[in-house]
Amino acid sequence: MDKQSIVEQFAEESHPDVLQQFDRASLEELVAKHETPFMVLDLEEVDYQYKSLQAALPGVKLFYALKSLSHPELIKRLKTLGCNFDLATIGEVELVESLGITGDQCIHTHPIKKDKEIKRALEFGNKRFVVDNIEEMKKFYKYAGQVELIIRVSFRSKQAVVDLSRKFGCTLEELPVLVDMAQSNGIDVVGLSFHVGSQSISPVTQVNAIRSSIAAMKVMNNVKWKFLDIGGSFPVSYQEEVMPIADFCVPVMEALAELPEGIEIFAEPGRFISAPSMIEVVSIVGKAKRGARTWYYLDDGVYGGFSGQMFDHAKYPIAPLKPVDPMGEFYPSVLAGPTCDSIDVVAEDIELPEMEVGDILIGKQMGAYTLASATEFNYYPKPKVVVVEDIFDPETQAL
Ligand SMILES: Cc1ncc(COP(=O)(O)O)c(C=O)c1O
């Protein structure tokens, strides 16, 4: 199917209400049913994000990166949609296994592994692993004939909020050494991969990385290349708008068109699929005037669902649930989390109308790297997740 027909098919299938699903009335209904703090996972939004990325990357095989959000309902929905999975730990292997996913639907992308992690992934039926250094390559000698290796190359990016090529990936110069090591030990090298960094604001580094990878593949023509894995990085709008995904992927697809025939393309999206699929609903539990600002204390903060503010450098859009008169008075306010730590501040410089204890606030775009890194510091439990199939459906289900 060509790109145009996939885009048209997608447009027909997409739900016209999907972008307005978190409307005030529906949220009020959820608030009446569930005690805050809670997160709302909308499976329709998962569909929407998956299909829009697949439409923007026709022919690319998507492996959802579990690390961004590993809720079983999200994984099951992606499985139904035909998505594959990017795994990095034994815990992730066992989670997808318990949900009926098979090893051939997965790749193991952690460049550094213990032997028992390799063994467990092999036992599960996953045979594609990522390697980016000599010591890691040696770990695979005893698995010659059982594994297919993908070598991860580093392409640093100033345009990504989280620069993942700082920590992982070999240089292009090191690549032939790793390929030689593998081949002289009877191990199949079948692909190259990279991750130019998460929340990439521009596709430029990814495009350059694709071109450099293709050039490297052509030079190393003693390898039977089967895959090019272009990683994650696809951005979503937080407080700042980003490029629409269809536009972001145009130059990516153009660069991929230069790949020699017969090489399959993989991508490992996490954030793009999970971030918009979840919101967080919190209450104001305390209020204090301190100097010129009013401090509002919420029932969750950066040690909980807002943990991505610390670990992922994300700034979530956050707004009161009650209707706000845009012409009314606004006051300098601070939104703080509930713990006893002073670092637990969700928003320092926010202008809000007068709010009261008991009022509700909604954080949007809160699916990726939020619950995944939340703690229970101070013995506050992590927010529960309310799964909705359709936010207008009265039979919402709490997990
Ligand atoms: C190996 C790997 N693949 C995929 C991802 C997902 O990236 P993103 O959330 O930017 O799509 C990550 C994120 O850390 C990663 O480390």
The ligand as an SDF file (V2000), in Angstrom:
LIG
                    3D

 16 16  0  0  0  0  0  0  0  0999 V2000
   16.7460    2.0310   23.2860 C   0  0  0  0  0  0  0  0  0  0  0  0
   15.5660    2.9410   23.3490 C   0  0  0  0  0  0  0  0  0  0  0  0
   14.5970    2.7880   22.4300 N   0  0  0  0  0  0  0  0  0  0  0  0
   13.4880    3.5590   22.4300 C   0  0  0  0  0  0  0  0  0  0  0  0
   13.2980    4.5300   23.3880 C   0  0  0  0  0  0  0  0  0  0  0  0
   12.0520    5.3600   23.3380 C   0  0  0  0  0  0  0  0  0  0  0  0
   12.3640    6.6400   22.9290 O   0  0  0  0  0  0  0  0  0  0  0  0
   11.2370    7.7310   22.7580 P   0  0  0  0  0  0  0  0  0  0  0  0
   10.4420    7.7640   23.9910 O   0  0  0  0  0  0  0  0  0  0  0  0
   11.9950    8.9800   22.4740 O   0  0  0  0  0  0  0  0  0  0  0  0
   10.4160    7.3540   21.5750 O   0  0  0  0  0  0  0  0  0  0  0  0
   14.3050    4.7550   24.3590 C   0  0  0  0  0  0  0  0  0  0  0  0
   14.1500    5.7800   25.3690 C   0  0  0  0  0  0  0  0  0  0  0  0
   14.8930    5.9070   26.3200 O   0  0  0  0  0  0  0  0  0  0  0  0
   15.4620    3.9310   24.3390 C   0  0  0  0  0  0  0  0  0  0  0  0
   16.4390    4.0600   25.2450 O   0  0  0  0  0  0  0  0  0  0  0  0
  1  2  1  0
  2  3  1  0
  2 15  2  0
  3  4  2  0
  4  5  1  0
  5  6  1  0
  5 12  2  0
  6  7  1  0
  7  8  1  0
  8  9  2  0
  8 10  1  0
  8 11  1  0
 12 13  1  0
 12 15  1  0
 13 14  2  0
 15 16  1  0
M  END
$$$$
